[in-house]
Amino acid sequence: MIKQYTITVNGTAYDVTVEETNGASAPTAAAPAKPATAKKPAAPVAAGSIEVKTGAAGKVFQIPTKPGQSVKKGDAVIIIEAMKMEIGITAPEDGVIASIDVEVGDMVESGDVLATLN
């Protein structure tokens, strides 16, 4: 029996075909598939003047805030997972969340804008 899988490694998706032989599975081919999904650009209308940027590449793990919510300097706005650690991305100053520009599961790079504040 042959099975098809898509596996993502370091943000690159690969289509893999696995053939079962004598009860064991062995990969038979791997080729790059489509590029990993890019995060959506922020809606400029909802964006605030203060950017909340990530300092590390990773995957958005949790979004404990929502637009309209007040935050204090140092409050976690977005939590990313990088190298099996949860990293809180904090508000650079007091403000109100104007936009959340990522979703849980999005891959982000260092310096990406994750949210904005007013």
Buried (B, 14 or more C-beta within 10 A) or exposed (E): EEEEEEEEEEEEBBBBEBEEEEEEEEEEEBEEBEEBEEBEEBEEEEBBEBBBEBEBBBBBBEBEBEEEBEBEEEBBBBBBBBEEEEBBBBBBEEBBBBBBBBEEEBBBEEEBBBBBBE
